[in-house]
Amino acid sequence: MFDLIIVGSGAAGTFAAFAAARTNLRILMLDVGRPAPAGKRLGPDFLTLRQSDPQQSSYFIGAKFESLHNISEAYLSPKLKAPRFRFVTDQADALSPLAAHGFSPVQSLAYGGLANAWGAGTFEYTAEDLAGFPFALTELRAHYQELVSEIGISGTSDDLAYHFGSTEGLQPPHRLDRLSSRLLAGYERRRASFQERGFTIGRPRLALLSQDLRERTACNYDNLAFWEPQIPYLYTPRFTLDRLIRDGRESVKPALMISIMNVRSDCFSYSRTI
């Protein structure tokens, strides 16, 4: 029934499906697909919630003190321990235990994978990075441009362009707060002196919209990205997967079918197909 089976709905699996969906292949993606928590979205912004919302402890600390996880448990990044982001790693260690020595792997059974809680830094490899690889940066360029158009990446041409790659197709950079503006201005006044000492400062490349893109709206600076999953302005693979599924439904030949597996203690069992 299918020409290609992709296991996992994280960034790698999503963009394998994204590339293959342009062909005539029938694609099946298998994933446990834990969803983000349902319910009222946080808002309108972090400051207002902190000043006036009587339920704020459940958002920022959690009913089970999830945000205090790192006090007594293995380290989790700030996003992963936030109450509304716990679905990203929920039950992953119990259902798919790992043995590791010298490093701490983190895995996800969520729809969209670990990228639900990523930091949004998005930049190309450089020719130096790829030295010794069997392919060159020039061979990747067209593929990078497709990703830039799909994801919506903000940035600019500055002193970090050497490290971050092409600026083609980027959205405008985001505005800086007062402290960041002063730091950048100070660097620009003393650029030569900084660079002599090996320091280069500039703006990041972020999968963070500064302009609307398709159904997604630009960043409104609500400062909730560390507390609320699936905010429209911050890219996660879910946006691409949802669109591939929607387009597949509307076509004669489905572009992508995803089977979501319901996890039981003894086995995987198929529960529903999107």
C-alpha positions, 0 to 999 in steps of 0.5 A: 500500500505504501512506497515509503515508511518513515518512523518518527515525526520529528524534524528529520522524519517530517522533512523526509516526508516533505521532500517525498510528498512532491513525488508520486510516492505513497508515504506512511509515517509511524509515530506514537504521536503524543499530543500537546495538552488541550485547554485554554491557551495562555495569554495575552502575555507573560507579564499580564499573567504574572501580575493578575492570573490566579492560576499562574502557578499551574502554568509556571510551576505545575500542579506536581511541581514539574518546573522544579524537576532539576532539583532532584531528578536528571537535568532537563532543559528549561522548556522540557521541564515547563508544565505544558511541555512535559508531553514532549518527553512523557513516558519516553524513558519508561516505554523506550529505556536507554542505557548511556554512559558519559552523556544524557540522551533525551527522546520524545514520543510526541507528535513533532518530536523533540522539536516541540521544545527546541530553541529555534536557532536555525542556520546552515552548515558552512563549507568549513563544517562540511570539509571532508563530507562527500557532498558540498555546500553548493549541493545543499543550497537549493534544499536550504532555500526550500527549508527557509521558505517552509519554516520562516527564518528571521535574520540579517546580514551582519558579522555572523553571516560567515558562520550562519550562511546565506541570507537569501529568503530570510524574514527581517530580524526581530527587534531587540530589547534595550540591553541587547541594543546597547550591547550590539551598538557597543560592539559595532563602535569597537568592531575592529578591537573585538575581532582582533580578540576573536569576538564576533557579535550579531543577530541570531537566525531564528525559526521565529516569524517576524512577518506572517507566513501562510496561516501562521502569524508573526511574533507578538513578543508575548514572551510565552515561548518557554511556557506555551507549546505550539505558538504560531510564530515559533516553528515546530514540525507539527505545522508542516505535518498538519499541512501535508496531511491536509493536502493529502486529504484533499488530493486524489492520492494521499501525500501522507498518512500518519498512523498514531500508535496507542502505547500500552505497557506490553505492546504498541497497538494501532489506535487511529489513523489521521 
